Amino acid sequence: MNRDTLLSTDRLTKTFGALTACDGISIRLGEGEIVALLGENGAGKSTLVKMLFGALQPDSGGIAWKGENVALTEPRLARRLGIGMVHQHFSLFEAFTVAENIALVLGEEKMSGLAARARTLSEDYGLPLDPGALVADLSVGERQRIEIVRCLLQNPTLVIMDEPTSVLTPQEADRLFVTLRKLKAEGRTVLYISHKLEEVRALCDRAVVMRAGRVVAEVDPKAETAASLAAAMVGGEVPAVSQRAAPAADAPVALAINHLDHPSDRPFGVSLADVSLTVLAGEVVGIAGMAGNGQGELFECLSGEVALRGDAGEVSILGTVAAPLGVDARRRLGAAFVPEERLGHATAPSLDLTDNIILARHQRRDRTVGPLGLLHKGAARRAMRRIVEAMDVRGAADDPPARALSGGNLQKYVVGRELDWSPRLLVINQPTWGVDAGAAANIRQAILDLAASGAGVLVISQDLDELFLLADRIAVISEGRLSTPAPVASLTREAVGLLMGGAEGHHHAA
């Protein structure tokens, strides 16, 4: 069905130095349709939507709104036209209420009237919110509702959504799809960015595929498979992840956590309560959960980034009591750690990739650092090149600073850096967060290959599809408590999603 054109671009181009992020992009969005924007990390999707929202200006080319050329020099002008955007990373103040966070963007002073409007709109669209609730007390799903309601209160004709289901339970994602179909029925247009290809097939009318800054295809996603969509994105077939045999029941224990209690010292942190878990050598154990339920605190307790009290419980790594040990000592035992935040936590943004290897290995007895602390830059550089090749890290040929890589490529590099020295235990938090299908397959295969070599792996992830693909057993963390891990074969996504949403059923894990 032909729809009247709402927005179109004509040869939109944007460069950053020698990189052409968007190269002559011409697309058309019709009224009342849901259009997917697909592409690998670094394909140019974010640059394109930032230009559509006025956050970036093109070097050449134009944007037309309802047939009229427009200059979107700032987001305020885009919002005034009727363009709204729900960003992947929330911009909310935890110490403020829902209504106060909405008012910060809308600039409205009469809080009572705004609160009433927000409550009515949230109910109309099936996104229930309490305007007086403190953001710090809300789940991630509820926080995303704030972002969506805040956008809809501006009465947009075009809504741009960037990875909207990456932080939602299956049940919350289903509710979001109902809302998006309601927007479409009202004649509004949705531009939908997602790496979850099955939901694109179920939801979207069209899919525009970008690769290396160009539009390379426009398809009907319902006529495609997830595999064919992924192939269009990467320019070739994405290899299926090959599984490995389950570990023996009498395999040695790689990680043991017994009755771990850890009070959070952050203003809005989550305290861990009586967490127990074992990971065998050769086993992958997954921890599911919505963001902000204690995953970060658990990771810090396992990596040694925080000091545990004497009565906090027990943590053993590869048979050694690890509770009193710091990060460096735990690495020397044979453990590797990949935190959720790749830029700033896993890497120093301004240092090149070679120096980021030295930072991660300076306490290990390998060839990058000598016994007297002398740096072996040549060995570190060779390791850097080995990792770049093994993990297909693009944009790293000249050893750039970490911040110069796209998010997906930096994630591949961080994972590859930890796997390069063959650890016997890997604890990894959100391994493929915001990563495209090809990069995700690469990272997941590397994790399974490590487990096949006999290492124990603990994967913390909000992506249920990922956990069902990787894990032998899955536990759910909610409000700092851990459910009993269960074999994947005995679980359904719906059951895990209910536990992630806070349903009863948590008891001590073993």
Buried (B, 14 or more C-beta within 10 A) or exposed (E): EEBEBBBBBBEBBBBEEEEBBBBBBEBBBBBBBBBBBBBBBBBBBBBBBBBBBBBBEBBEBBBBBBEEEBEBEEBEBBBEBBBBBBBBEBEBEBEBBBBBBBBBBBEBEEBEEBBEBBBEBBEEBEBEBBBEBBBBEBBBBBBBBBBBBBBBBBEBBBBBBBBBBBBBBBBBBBBBBEBBEEBBEEEBBBBBBBBBBEBBBEBBBBBBBBBBBBBBBEBEBEEBEBEBBBBBBBEEEBEEBEEBEBBEEEBBBBBBBBEBBBEBEEEEBBBBBBBBBBBBBBBBBBBBBBBBBBBBBBBBBBBBBBEBEEEBBBBBBBEBEBBEBBBEBBBEBBBBBBBBEBBEBBBBEEBBBBBBBBBBBBEBEBEBBEEEEEBBBEBBBBBBBEBBEBBEBBBBEEBEBBEBBBBBBBBBBBBBBBBBBEBBBBBBBBBBBBBBBBBBBBBBBBBBBBBBBBBBBBBBBBBBBBBBBBBBBBBBBBBBBBBBBBEBEEBEBEBBBBBBBBBEEBEBBE
